[in-house]
């Protein structure tokens, strides 16, 4: 679980945060032009994993599923990734399954009402 949570952070959330801050290549070792490519490379890795797994780890939702789904949800909110037009069908199926869970919908409702 921990390695997948770390994957979500380093491969999805960090590139998203970096792209939001428009980091220039000269001020960081992360190239601003590679941020979307890094994000999509990570989603392809995730899609490959989900071809033979219903969940990130095990046979039910874990913290890893929630963490990665939250990162993808942020990407959707920031218009970086659109599951409706994505060719990564296994990620899309998994993502839709998680975001349509009652606990996820309620959490988003609480978060959105607080902002």
CNS distance restraints for C-alpha pairs under 8 A (distance, minus, plus):
assign (resid   1 and name CA) (resid   5 and name CA) 6.26 0.50 0.50
assign (resid   1 and name CA) (resid  57 and name CA) 6.30 0.50 0.50
assign (resid   1 and name CA) (resid  62 and name CA) 7.40 0.50 0.50
assign (resid   1 and name CA) (resid  63 and name CA) 6.95 0.50 0.50
assign (resid   1 and name CA) (resid  64 and name CA) 5.47 0.50 0.50
assign (resid   2 and name CA) (resid   6 and name CA) 6.13 0.50 0.50
assign (resid   2 and name CA) (resid  64 and name CA) 7.16 0.50 0.50
assign (resid   3 and name CA) (resid   7 and name CA) 6.11 0.50 0.50
assign (resid   4 and name CA) (resid   8 and name CA) 6.17 0.50 0.50
assign (resid   4 and name CA) (resid  56 and name CA) 7.46 0.50 0.50
assign (resid   4 and name CA) (resid  64 and name CA) 5.59 0.50 0.50
assign (resid   4 and name CA) (resid  68 and name CA) 7.89 0.50 0.50
assign (resid   5 and name CA) (resid   9 and name CA) 6.35 0.50 0.50
assign (resid   5 and name CA) (resid  63 and name CA) 7.28 0.50 0.50
assign (resid   5 and name CA) (resid  64 and name CA) 4.91 0.50 0.50
assign (resid   5 and name CA) (resid  67 and name CA) 6.05 0.50 0.50
assign (resid   5 and name CA) (resid  68 and name CA) 6.83 0.50 0.50
assign (resid   6 and name CA) (resid  10 and name CA) 6.01 0.50 0.50
assign (resid   7 and name CA) (resid  11 and name CA) 5.38 0.50 0.50
assign (resid   7 and name CA) (resid  12 and name CA) 7.29 0.50 0.50
assign (resid   8 and name CA) (resid  12 and name CA) 5.17 0.50 0.50
assign (resid   8 and name CA) (resid  13 and name CA) 6.31 0.50 0.50
assign (resid   8 and name CA) (resid  64 and name CA) 7.86 0.50 0.50
assign (resid   8 and name CA) (resid  67 and name CA) 6.48 0.50 0.50
assign (resid   8 and name CA) (resid  68 and name CA) 4.93 0.50 0.50
assign (resid   8 and name CA) (resid  71 and name CA) 6.76 0.50 0.50
assign (resid   9 and name CA) (resid  13 and name CA) 4.80 0.50 0.50
assign (resid   9 and name CA) (resid  14 and name CA) 6.06 0.50 0.50
assign (resid   9 and name CA) (resid  68 and name CA) 7.84 0.50 0.50
assign (resid   9 and name CA) (resid  71 and name CA) 7.78 0.50 0.50
assign (resid  10 and name CA) (resid  14 and name CA) 5.35 0.50 0.50
assign (resid  10 and name CA) (resid  15 and name CA) 7.51 0.50 0.50
assign (resid  11 and name CA) (resid  15 and name CA) 6.65 0.50 0.50
assign (resid  11 and name CA) (resid  38 and name CA) 7.01 0.50 0.50
assign (resid  11 and name CA) (resid  39 and name CA) 6.30 0.50 0.50
assign (resid  11 and name CA) (resid  42 and name CA) 5.76 0.50 0.50
assign (resid  12 and name CA) (resid  16 and name CA) 6.28 0.50 0.50
assign (resid  12 and name CA) (resid  39 and name CA) 5.50 0.50 0.50
assign (resid  12 and name CA) (resid  42 and name CA) 6.75 0.50 0.50
assign (resid  12 and name CA) (resid  43 and name CA) 7.95 0.50 0.50
assign (resid  12 and name CA) (resid  68 and name CA) 7.77 0.50 0.50
assign (resid  12 and name CA) (resid  71 and name CA) 6.24 0.50 0.50
assign (resid  12 and name CA) (resid  72 and name CA) 7.51 0.50 0.50
assign (resid  13 and name CA) (resid  17 and name CA) 6.08 0.50 0.50
assign (resid  13 and name CA) (resid  71 and name CA) 5.66 0.50 0.50
assign (resid  14 and name CA) (resid  18 and name CA) 6.00 0.50 0.50
assign (resid  15 and name CA) (resid  19 and name CA) 6.04 0.50 0.50
assign (resid  15 and name CA) (resid  35 and name CA) 5.34 0.50 0.50
assign (resid  15 and name CA) (resid  36 and name CA) 7.28 0.50 0.50
assign (resid  15 and name CA) (resid  38 and name CA) 6.96 0.50 0.50
assign (resid  15 and name CA) (resid  39 and name CA) 6.22 0.50 0.50
assign (resid  16 and name CA) (resid  20 and name CA) 6.27 0.50 0.50
assign (resid  16 and name CA) (resid  35 and name CA) 7.46 0.50 0.50
assign (resid  16 and name CA) (resid  36 and name CA) 7.99 0.50 0.50
assign (resid  16 and name CA) (resid  39 and name CA) 7.43 0.50 0.50
assign (resid  16 and name CA) (resid  75 and name CA) 6.98 0.50 0.50
assign (resid  17 and name CA) (resid  21 and name CA) 6.40 0.50 0.50
assign (resid  18 and name CA) (resid  22 and name CA) 6.16 0.50 0.50
assign (resid  18 and name CA) (resid  23 and name CA) 5.94 0.50 0.50
assign (resid  18 and name CA) (resid  32 and name CA) 7.75 0.50 0.50
assign (resid  18 and name CA) (resid  35 and name CA) 7.39 0.50 0.50
assign (resid  19 and name CA) (resid  23 and name CA) 6.64 0.50 0.50
assign (resid  19 and name CA) (resid  32 and name CA) 6.87 0.50 0.50
assign (resid  19 and name CA) (resid  35 and name CA) 6.38 0.50 0.50
assign (resid  19 and name CA) (resid  36 and name CA) 7.77 0.50 0.50
assign (resid  22 and name CA) (resid  32 and name CA) 6.74 0.50 0.50
assign (resid  23 and name CA) (resid  27 and name CA) 6.86 0.50 0.50
assign (resid  23 and name CA) (resid  28 and name CA) 6.95 0.50 0.50
assign (resid  23 and name CA) (resid  30 and name CA) 7.82 0.50 0.50
assign (resid  23 and name CA) (resid  31 and name CA) 7.66 0.50 0.50
assign (resid  23 and name CA) (resid  32 and name CA) 5.71 0.50 0.50
assign (resid  24 and name CA) (resid  28 and name CA) 6.71 0.50 0.50
assign (resid  24 and name CA) (resid  31 and name CA) 6.81 0.50 0.50
assign (resid  24 and name CA) (resid  32 and name CA) 5.57 0.50 0.50
assign (resid  25 and name CA) (resid  29 and name CA) 6.56 0.50 0.50
assign (resid  25 and name CA) (resid  30 and name CA) 6.31 0.50 0.50
assign (resid  25 and name CA) (resid  31 and name CA) 4.56 0.50 0.50
assign (resid  25 and name CA) (resid  32 and name CA) 5.61 0.50 0.50
assign (resid  25 and name CA) (resid  33 and name CA) 7.99 0.50 0.50
assign (resid  30 and name CA) (resid  34 and name CA) 7.40 0.50 0.50
assign (resid  30 and name CA) (resid  35 and name CA) 7.41 0.50 0.50
assign (resid  31 and name CA) (resid  35 and name CA) 6.64 0.50 0.50
assign (resid  33 and name CA) (resid  37 and name CA) 7.85 0.50 0.50
assign (resid  34 and name CA) (resid  38 and name CA) 5.94 0.50 0.50
assign (resid  35 and name CA) (resid  39 and name CA) 6.24 0.50 0.50
assign (resid  36 and name CA) (resid  40 and name CA) 6.16 0.50 0.50
assign (resid  36 and name CA) (resid  80 and name CA) 7.84 0.50 0.50
assign (resid  37 and name CA) (resid  41 and name CA) 5.94 0.50 0.50
assign (resid  38 and name CA) (resid  42 and name CA) 6.26 0.50 0.50
assign (resid  39 and name CA) (resid  43 and name CA) 6.39 0.50 0.50
assign (resid  40 and name CA) (resid  44 and name CA) 6.16 0.50 0.50
assign (resid  41 and name CA) (resid  45 and name CA) 6.34 0.50 0.50
assign (resid  42 and name CA) (resid  46 and name CA) 6.22 0.50 0.50
assign (resid  43 and name CA) (resid  47 and name CA) 6.03 0.50 0.50
assign (resid  43 and name CA) (resid  88 and name CA) 7.85 0.50 0.50
assign (resid  43 and name CA) (resid  91 and name CA) 7.44 0.50 0.50
assign (resid  44 and name CA) (resid  48 and name CA) 6.18 0.50 0.50
assign (resid  44 and name CA) (resid  88 and name CA) 6.92 0.50 0.50
assign (resid  45 and name CA) (resid  49 and name CA) 6.38 0.50 0.50
assign (resid  46 and name CA) (resid  50 and name CA) 6.17 0.50 0.50
assign (resid  46 and name CA) (resid  91 and name CA) 6.72 0.50 0.50
assign (resid  47 and name CA) (resid  51 and name CA) 6.29 0.50 0.50
assign (resid  47 and name CA) (resid  88 and name CA) 5.96 0.50 0.50
assign (resid  47 and name CA) (resid  89 and name CA) 7.44 0.50 0.50
assign (resid  47 and name CA) (resid  90 and name CA) 5.41 0.50 0.50
assign (resid  47 and name CA) (resid  91 and name CA) 4.96 0.50 0.50
assign (resid  48 and name CA) (resid  52 and name CA) 7.83 0.50 0.50
assign (resid  48 and name CA) (resid  90 and name CA) 7.86 0.50 0.50
assign (resid  49 and name CA) (resid  53 and name CA) 6.49 0.50 0.50
assign (resid  49 and name CA) (resid  56 and name CA) 7.65 0.50 0.50
assign (resid  50 and name CA) (resid  54 and name CA) 6.20 0.50 0.50
assign (resid  50 and name CA) (resid  55 and name CA) 6.97 0.50 0.50
assign (resid  50 and name CA) (resid  56 and name CA) 7.04 0.50 0.50
assign (resid  50 and name CA) (resid  90 and name CA) 5.72 0.50 0.50
assign (resid  50 and name CA) (resid  91 and name CA) 6.57 0.50 0.50
assign (resid  50 and name CA) (resid  94 and name CA) 7.62 0.50 0.50
assign (resid  51 and name CA) (resid  90 and name CA) 5.88 0.50 0.50
assign (resid  53 and name CA) (resid  57 and name CA) 7.91 0.50 0.50
assign (resid  54 and name CA) (resid  59 and name CA) 6.91 0.50 0.50
assign (resid  54 and name CA) (resid  60 and name CA) 8.00 0.50 0.50
assign (resid  54 and name CA) (resid  94 and name CA) 6.96 0.50 0.50
assign (resid  55 and name CA) (resid  59 and name CA) 6.19 0.50 0.50
assign (resid  55 and name CA) (resid  60 and name CA) 6.21 0.50 0.50
assign (resid  55 and name CA) (resid  61 and name CA) 6.34 0.50 0.50
assign (resid  55 and name CA) (resid  65 and name CA) 6.74 0.50 0.50
assign (resid  55 and name CA) (resid  94 and name CA) 7.20 0.50 0.50
assign (resid  56 and name CA) (resid  61 and name CA) 7.78 0.50 0.50
assign (resid  56 and name CA) (resid  62 and name CA) 7.66 0.50 0.50
assign (resid  56 and name CA) (resid  64 and name CA) 6.42 0.50 0.50
assign (resid  56 and name CA) (resid  65 and name CA) 5.68 0.50 0.50
assign (resid  57 and name CA) (resid  61 and name CA) 7.78 0.50 0.50
assign (resid  57 and name CA) (resid  62 and name CA) 6.89 0.50 0.50
assign (resid  57 and name CA) (resid  64 and name CA) 7.17 0.50 0.50
assign (resid  57 and name CA) (resid  65 and name CA) 7.71 0.50 0.50
assign (resid  61 and name CA) (resid  65 and name CA) 5.82 0.50 0.50
assign (resid  61 and name CA) (resid  66 and name CA) 7.35 0.50 0.50
assign (resid  62 and name CA) (resid  66 and name CA) 6.55 0.50 0.50
assign (resid  63 and name CA) (resid  67 and name CA) 5.97 0.50 0.50
assign (resid  64 and name CA) (resid  68 and name CA) 6.09 0.50 0.50
assign (resid  65 and name CA) (resid  69 and name CA) 5.85 0.50 0.50
assign (resid  65 and name CA) (resid  98 and name CA) 7.70 0.50 0.50
assign (resid  66 and name CA) (resid  70 and name CA) 5.99 0.50 0.50
assign (resid  66 and name CA) (resid  98 and name CA) 7.64 0.50 0.50
assign (resid  67 and name CA) (resid  71 and name CA) 6.41 0.50 0.50
assign (resid  68 and name CA) (resid  72 and name CA) 6.28 0.50 0.50
assign (resid  69 and name CA) (resid  73 and name CA) 5.97 0.50 0.50
assign (resid  69 and name CA) (resid  95 and name CA) 6.23 0.50 0.50
assign (resid  69 and name CA) (resid  98 and name CA) 7.07 0.50 0.50
assign (resid  69 and name CA) (resid  99 and name CA) 7.45 0.50 0.50
assign (resid  70 and name CA) (resid  74 and name CA) 6.20 0.50 0.50
assign (resid  71 and name CA) (resid  75 and name CA) 6.37 0.50 0.50
assign (resid  72 and name CA) (resid  76 and name CA) 6.23 0.50 0.50
assign (resid  72 and name CA) (resid  81 and name CA) 7.49 0.50 0.50
assign (resid  72 and name CA) (resid  95 and name CA) 7.92 0.50 0.50
assign (resid  73 and name CA) (resid  77 and name CA) 6.15 0.50 0.50
assign (resid  74 and name CA) (resid  78 and name CA) 6.08 0.50 0.50
assign (resid  75 and name CA) (resid  79 and name CA) 6.03 0.50 0.50
assign (resid  75 and name CA) (resid  80 and name CA) 4.96 0.50 0.50
assign (resid  75 and name CA) (resid  81 and name CA) 5.37 0.50 0.50
assign (resid  76 and name CA) (resid  80 and name CA) 5.94 0.50 0.50
assign (resid  76 and name CA) (resid  81 and name CA) 5.02 0.50 0.50
assign (resid  76 and name CA) (resid  82 and name CA) 5.70 0.50 0.50
assign (resid  76 and name CA) (resid  83 and name CA) 7.60 0.50 0.50
assign (resid  81 and name CA) (resid  86 and name CA) 7.62 0.50 0.50
assign (resid  82 and name CA) (resid  86 and name CA) 6.10 0.50 0.50
assign (resid  83 and name CA) (resid  92 and name CA) 5.56 0.50 0.50
assign (resid  84 and name CA) (resid  92 and name CA) 7.81 0.50 0.50
assign (resid  86 and name CA) (resid  92 and name CA) 7.27 0.50 0.50
assign (resid  88 and name CA) (resid  92 and name CA) 6.25 0.50 0.50
assign (resid  89 and name CA) (resid  93 and name CA) 6.02 0.50 0.50
assign (resid  90 and name CA) (resid  94 and name CA) 6.14 0.50 0.50
assign (resid  91 and name CA) (resid  95 and name CA) 5.81 0.50 0.50
assign (resid  92 and name CA) (resid  96 and name CA) 5.99 0.50 0.50
assign (resid  93 and name CA) (resid  97 and name CA) 6.16 0.50 0.50
assign (resid  94 and name CA) (resid  98 and name CA) 6.32 0.50 0.50
assign (resid  95 and name CA) (resid  99 and name CA) 6.14 0.50 0.50
assign (resid  96 and name CA) (resid 100 and name CA) 5.93 0.50 0.50
assign (resid  97 and name CA) (resid 101 and name CA) 6.60 0.50 0.50
assign (resid  98 and name CA) (resid 104 and name CA) 6.99 0.50 0.50
assign (resid  99 and name CA) (resid 104 and name CA) 5.54 0.50 0.50
assign (resid  99 and name CA) (resid 105 and name CA) 6.44 0.50 0.50
assign (resid 100 and name CA) (resid 104 and name CA) 6.83 0.50 0.50
assign (resid 100 and name CA) (resid 105 and name CA) 6.46 0.50 0.50
assign (resid 101 and name CA) (resid 105 and name CA) 6.39 0.50 0.50
assign (resid 102 and name CA) (resid 106 and name CA) 6.08 0.50 0.50
assign (resid 103 and name CA) (resid 107 and name CA) 6.13 0.50 0.50
assign (resid 104 and name CA) (resid 108 and name CA) 6.24 0.50 0.50
assign (resid 105 and name CA) (resid 109 and name CA) 6.20 0.50 0.50
assign (resid 106 and name CA) (resid 110 and name CA) 6.23 0.50 0.50
assign (resid 107 and name CA) (resid 111 and name CA) 6.15 0.50 0.50
assign (resid 108 and name CA) (resid 112 and name CA) 5.90 0.50 0.50
assign (resid 109 and name CA) (resid 113 and name CA) 6.06 0.50 0.50
assign (resid 110 and name CA) (resid 114 and name CA) 6.30 0.50 0.50
assign (resid 111 and name CA) (resid 115 and name CA) 6.65 0.50 0.50
